[in-house]
Structure formats: structure tokens, C-alpha cells
Amino acid sequence: MAGIIAGRNNGFGVKGVAYDSELYAVKAFNQDGEAYLSDIVQGINWSINNDIDIINLSSGSEENSAIFHSAIDKAYTSGLLIVAAAGNDGAFDGLDDSVDFPARYSSVIGVGAVNRYSKRASFSSTGPAVEIAAPGVEILSTYVGNEYAYLSGTSMAAPFVTGELALLKQA
């Protein structure tokens, strides 16, 4: 996600959408990609307390939580923009309402994924909470271990929107 948002314009690798932006990695997930909801809420509260402008949540859950919703709404009311991946649970026909939380919350910009032809990625969750779609299929970016990798998912689409919002905020 970091490479898509803010990869340096250094002549090699990938260049992020908002490559001059300041990026804060607020770690809530462990090395296995798992997190407790309390850790994510703690990261959101840290963002509020440290005057962060935009939160990118390239994660989600099918389960609603009043505590999570409250933390997201608190961030939104304090002036933060919250961008979240819609989820990768889309039906082939795209007719289901399958958006994950927090993208489903009204205080969040829910992001779906499209392919290189601007067509909905078959895996991309759909529903009224998806406000925008961005590239999310075979996206090259930075990866763990000082490497690059191609990945697909709405988690790759959300940082494109986050980067664009950072550019708009800067302007």
C-alpha cells in the first residue's frame, strides 16, 4: 500500500501517486496479517491524536462492530478522510451487496477494484457503499523483503484513491 501511495520518484522501482507526501505506517497487524479490532481502533485513535489527514484501511471484515464504527465516526468528525477497501467478496454478476466494514460505513470512502480495461474486477465487492473504483488487478508495488510484487485486490485499489486525495489536500 505504501508504494502505491508514496513510492519515491527516484528513477527505479515504482512511483507512488503522491510520491512527495508524508506517510505514516501505523502498525495494527501482526506478521501473519492478523489483527485484533482493539489494535485497529488504537491505530485510528493514534491517527486522530497525531493530526493525520487521511487513513487508508486496506483491510476489512464482514462483521459489523459498534466499537469500530464509533472509532471510524470519531476520526471522520475530527476531520480525517477515511478510505477503505470494499472487499474481495464480489459475485460474478456484480449484483450482490457484499461490501465489507469499514467501507460500508457512511463516513468512509469505499473503494472497489477495476482491471486495466476499467471493468469491475470479478472479485471486487459491490453495493451502494462503493463510492469509487480504482486499479486493483495485477498492481506492481513495493513488497516485503525489499522486493516488488504484483498483487490484486481492493486493498491495492484503495491506496490509489488515498494518494489522489493526498494530492487534492496538498493543492
Secondary structure, DSSP 8 states (H G I E B T S, - for coil): -HHHHH---SSSS---TTTTS-------S-TTS---HHHHHHHHHHHHHTT-SEEEE---BSS--HHHHHHHHHHHHTT-EEEEE--S---TTS-S----BTTTSTTSEEEEEE-TTS-B-TT---STTEEEEEE-SSEEEEETTTEEEEE-SHHHHHHHHHHHHHHHHH-
